[in-house]
Amino acid sequence: MKAWTDYPFTWLGDEAGKEAPVREIEVVSYDDNKYCRIKVCGGEDEIKSGYIYQREGRYGEVPPITRRQLAMLANA
């Protein structure tokens, strides 16, 4: 599932605690709780679903992906 995040990835050169760029991601899986496995810039990582957005934007400015959307991914 295509989505976006502004979560900082230190392995991509982002600094923890500082604003990271908004990146397009692919949500690969959901643990049915709060974490998602994602693909970003040729790598994979795991982040909280609250940092995954339905459209391009930043935390608090755009809606996060919903549990219902993630549940559909988990059951696919």
SVG drawing of the C-alpha trace seen along z (x, -y; Angstrom):
<svg xmlns="http://www.w3.org/2000/svg" viewBox="-12 -21 36 33">
<polyline fill="none" stroke="black" stroke-width="0.4" points="0.0,0.0 1.4,-3.4 1.6,-6.0 3.9,-8.8 5.9,-9.5 8.1,-12.3 9.7,-9.9 13.5,-10.3 15.7,-7.4 19.2,-7.8 20.4,-5.2 19.3,-7.6 21.2,-10.5 18.4,-12.0 19.2,-13.3 17.0,-12.0 14.9,-14.8 15.2,-17.0 12.7,-17.4 13.1,-14.8 11.8,-15.1 8.4,-13.7 9.0,-10.4 6.7,-8.1 6.8,-4.6 5.2,-1.2 3.5,0.4 4.4,4.0 2.8,5.4 1.0,4.5 1.4,6.3 -2.3,5.8 -1.1,3.5 0.8,0.3 3.9,1.2 4.2,1.4 7.0,2.9 7.7,0.4 9.9,0.1 11.6,-3.3 14.3,-4.5 15.4,-0.9 15.6,0.3 13.2,1.6 12.3,0.5 9.6,0.7 7.8,-2.4 4.6,-3.2 1.5,-3.5 0.8,-7.0 3.7,-8.2 2.2,-6.8 0.0,-9.2 -2.7,-8.8 -1.3,-11.6 1.9,-13.6 2.4,-15.9 3.6,-16.2 2.5,-14.8 -0.6,-16.8 -1.2,-18.3 -2.5,-15.3 -4.5,-12.3 -2.7,-9.2 -3.5,-5.9 -6.4,-4.2 -6.5,-0.9 -9.2,0.2 -6.9,-0.4 -4.1,1.4 -6.4,4.3 -7.2,4.7 -3.5,4.9 -3.0,7.5 -5.8,9.7 -4.7,9.5"/>
</svg>
